[in-house]
Amino acid sequence: MRSARMRILAIVLVLAAAGVGGWQLLPAKENTNKTITVGTSDAVTSLDPAGAYDAASWALYSSVFQSLMTFESDGVEPVPDAAGSCQFVGTDLKTYRCTLRKDLTFPSGRAVTAEDVKYSFDRVKRINSLVGPASVLETLRSVDASGLVVTFHLVSPDATFPFRVATGAGSIVDRTKYPANALRTDNAVDGSGPYTLTAYTKNKEADLAPNPHYRGDVKNTGRPVVMRYYADSAALEKAWKAKDVDVATQQLPPSMLAGLSPSDPNQRVSEADSAEIRNLVLNTNAGSPFHDLHVRQAAATLVNREELVDKVYDNTTDPLYSLIPAGITGHTTSFFDAYPKPSTSKARALLTEAGVQLPVHLTYGYAKSTGVATDEATELKRQLEAGGLFKVDLKGYEWTTFQKVYASGKLDAFAIGWVADFPDPDTFGAPLIGTGNSMKNGYSNKDVDNLILDSQRYSDRSRTSADFQQIQEKVARDAPVIPLWQRKEYVVTSEDIGGGQYLSDGTGVFRLWRLSWI
């Protein structure tokens, strides 16, 4: 999904206070109902699951909605949540059936039914929001509901469908509260998740209370939580330093992250390798200079990831030469193999072969509020304009506007973060480079599409490596997207908050219920 968020490697938890005893790590009984405040500079696009496909929105959905399936902490296989059980029917991986738990209710007290599940999936596909998650359900043909049983019929064999069901795209809504053909636009939520939304101010705050009627995989729904949304990473840093938040995550400024000290007694820091990536996406539609293959290859030849990571991110991210991040099946070095080092002379030769007039003029867009996107845009502009080969016009937008602008094809290039929808390489395939992909950049390659379809038929996901290696070789040649970097994940909490290391674990579930006072 888009990030404005997969973690495979072990989390390193730094306990800032020396000699912390076991008794100090137990939740304090007197703080059971004390609110925990979590700050982020990510932005929620919509409270309606049919209208958002981004990390901040899905993080909130995992608290207030249920899906039939979910992921256990650091798990790689989906487990039942709203469902009592789910399984494929037969061996062709084209029919998937779930049976709901019997004791689920919405905030109104109305029972969750199989019809609500069918309604929720149908409306995501029917509404097909420009910035929504319909593409996650691309292999879904139809849904049947009978009693507590839901049956999904798929267009083609898809071993990853249980993973898709467990994402924000599978959030179950109350069919009496959400319109069938349009997005819900008020500030209320009607789901059956571990929390209820008691108040919401867009781009400011979401107040969450533990849901006493929740029944599902989560055993302890935790404490009251306030999510605070800040305009940018600098504002989040300021709030952290002023102690306005107890937890800060996604995204603090690189300069602050680089300077975090394990010896600071006033905070706890968790750092982990992550599979959040960032790509430079090129518009391949007719009318864009990047419609020409050689112009895209020239841009790929000029990008210097090491300088970008060093100058802009203080080495808190890692250079990425693969569509699939390190730690995920199918990771390669395809872009390093194709473009081993930045070369102005090679880029010039490619542009000469394309027969275009120099410099090539292009519009580069970015979301101003996401991390240090402005600094990143400035650095990429400098790199692309080396040797007078390109002339880059920078345009910064607010996050929600940015999504609509790039999806409408008005930008020649844009940088965007991508977080695994679920822990599988497929989430870096069709959504990014398949025909009709969520980047809306016009890229289409039948060989790539066929390889993606072939990879989806393997229940043993390790068998997809060969397919994804070929996919990445073709994508590196075509350069519709250029991988830039892979993020490291940081969560900072005050000294009296525990559970920060479990908050975000790469499964797409934001585990607010794991936070506690100690």
KAGICOR-V840087 format. One record per residue. BURIAL is b if it has 24 or more other ideal C-beta (glycine too) atoms within 12 Angstrom, else e. Layout:
((BURIAL) (BURIAL))
This chain:
((b) (b) (b) (b) (b) (b) (b) (b) (e) (e) (b) (e) (b) (b) (b) (b) (e) (e) (e) (e) (e) (e) (e) (e) (e) (e) (b) (e) (e) (e) (e) (e) (e) (e) (b) (b) (b) (b) (b) (b) (b) (b) (b) (b) (b) (b) (b) (b) (b) (b) (b) (b) (b) (b) (b) (b) (b) (b) (b) (b) (b) (b) (b) (b) (b) (b) (b) (b) (b) (b) (b) (b) (b) (b) (b) (b) (e) (b) (b) (b) (b) (b) (b) (b) (e) (b) (b) (b) (e) (e) (e) (e) (b) (b) (b) (b) (b) (b) (b) (b) (b) (e) (e) (b) (b) (b) (b) (e) (e) (e) (b) (b) (b) (b) (b) (b) (b) (b) (b) (b) (b) (b) (b) (b) (b) (b) (b) (b) (b) (b) (b) (b) (b) (b) (b) (b) (b) (b) (b) (b) (e) (e) (b) (e) (b) (e) (e) (b) (b) (b) (b) (b) (b) (b) (e) (b) (e) (b) (b) (b) (b) (b) (b) (b) (b) (b) (b) (b) (b) (b) (b) (b) (b) (b) (b) (e) (b) (b) (e) (e) (e) (e) (b) (b) (e) (e) (e) (e) (b) (b) (b) (b) (b) (b) (b) (b) (b) (b) (e) (b) (e) (e) (b) (e) (b) (b) (b) (b) (b) (b) (b) (e) (b) (b) (b) (b) (b) (b) (e) (e) (b) (b) (b) (b) (b) (b) (b) (b) (b) (b) (b) (b) (b) (b) (b) (b) (b) (e) (b) (b) (e) (e) (e) (e) (b) (b) (b) (b) (b) (b) (b) (b) (b) (b) (e) (b) (b) (e) (e) (b) (e) (e) (e) (e) (e) (e) (b) (b) (b) (b) (b) (b) (b) (b) (b) (b) (b) (b) (b) (b) (b) (b) (b) (b) (b) (e) (e) (b) (b) (b) (b) (b) (b) (b) (b) (b) (b) (b) (b) (b) (b) (b) (b) (b) (b) (e) (e) (b) (b) (e) (e) (b) (b) (e) (e) (b) (b) (b) (b) (b) (b) (b) (b) (b) (b) (b) (b) (b) (b) (b) (b) (b) (b) (b) (b) (e) (e) (b) (b) (e) (e) (b) (e) (b) (e) (b) (b) (b) (e) (b) (b) (e) (e) (b) (e) (b) (e) (e) (b) (b) (e) (b) (b) (b) (b) (b) (b) (b) (b) (b) (b) (b) (b) (b) (b) (b) (b) (e) (b) (b) (b) (b) (b) (b) (b) (b) (b) (e) (b) (b) (e) (b) (e) (b) (b) (b) (b) (b) (b) (b) (b) (b) (b) (b) (b) (b) (b) (e) (b) (b) (b) (b) (b) (b) (b) (b) (b) (b) (b) (b) (b) (b) (b) (b) (b) (b) (b) (b) (b) (b) (b) (b) (b) (b) (b) (e) (b) (b) (b) (b) (b) (b) (b) (e) (b) (e) (e) (b) (b) (e) (b) (b) (b) (b) (b) (b) (b) (b) (e) (e) (b) (e) (e) (b) (e) (e) (b) (b) (b) (b) (b) (b) (b) (b) (b) (b) (b) (b) (b) (b) (b) (b) (b) (b) (b) (b) (b) (b) (b) (b) (b) (b) (b) (b) (b) (b) (b) (b) (b) (b) (b) (b) (b) (b) (b) (b) (b) (b) (b) (b) (b) (b) (b) (b) (b) (b) (b) (b))
